[in-house]
Amino acid sequence: MKGLIIAVLVLMVATPVFARTSCEEVKQQIEAKLEAKGVKNYSLKIVPNDKVEEEKGDGKVVGSCDGGTQKIIYTREK
């Protein structure tokens, strides 16, 4: 019984590691939050982790997706 409980707990902790959230889904959630706050004139860009620094510029990383392999960058447009 103790082994079963431990196995269930390990699986519950490991599940988020294996779950891959769609980048488009995360981007839509972020857009909905920004629009609900009245934010206008912005862009969201999905980039691979190894391209974040060169793509970020004045932007800010606001999300992660695809199992942590990509980031979503928010940039305020002028």
C-alpha positions in Angstrom: 0.0 0.0 0.0 2.8 2.4 0.9 4.5 1.6 -2.4 1.3 2.4 -4.3 1.0 5.8 -2.6 4.6 6.7 -3.4 4.2 5.6 -7.0 1.0 7.8 -7.4 2.8 10.8 -5.8 5.8 10.4 -8.1 3.6 10.2 -11.2 1.7 13.3 -10.1 4.9 15.3 -9.7 6.3 14.0 -13.0 3.2 14.6 -15.1 3.9 18.4 -15.7 7.3 17.5 -17.0 5.8 15.3 -19.7 2.9 17.6 -20.5 3.5 19.8 -23.5 1.3 22.9 -23.6 0.6 24.1 -27.1 2.3 27.4 -27.8 -0.7 28.8 -29.6 -2.9 27.9 -26.6 -0.6 29.7 -24.2 -0.3 32.7 -26.5 -4.1 32.9 -26.7 -4.3 32.8 -22.9 -1.8 35.6 -22.5 -3.6 37.7 -25.2 -6.9 37.2 -23.4 -5.3 38.5 -20.1 -3.7 41.5 -21.8 -6.9 42.4 -23.6 -8.9 42.1 -20.3 -6.5 44.6 -18.8 -7.0 47.0 -21.7 -3.5 46.6 -23.1 -3.1 47.7 -26.7 -0.3 48.0 -29.2 1.7 44.9 -28.3 3.0 41.8 -30.0 3.6 38.3 -28.8 6.3 36.2 -30.5 7.0 32.5 -30.0 10.7 31.7 -30.2 12.9 28.7 -29.4 14.9 28.9 -26.2 18.2 29.3 -28.1 17.0 32.4 -30.0 15.4 34.3 -27.0 18.3 36.7 -26.4 18.7 37.7 -30.0 14.9 38.1 -30.5 14.0 39.7 -27.2 15.4 43.2 -27.7 13.3 45.5 -25.5 10.8 42.7 -25.0 10.1 40.5 -22.0 9.6 36.8 -21.7 6.0 36.3 -20.5 5.5 32.6 -21.0 6.9 29.2 -21.8 5.4 26.4 -23.9 6.1 23.1 -25.7 7.5 21.5 -22.6 9.8 24.5 -21.9 11.5 24.4 -25.3 10.0 27.7 -26.5 9.3 31.1 -24.9 6.7 33.8 -25.6 8.1 37.3 -25.8 5.9 40.4 -25.2 7.0 43.6 -26.9 5.2 46.9 -26.5 4.8 48.6 -29.9 5.1 52.3 -30.3 
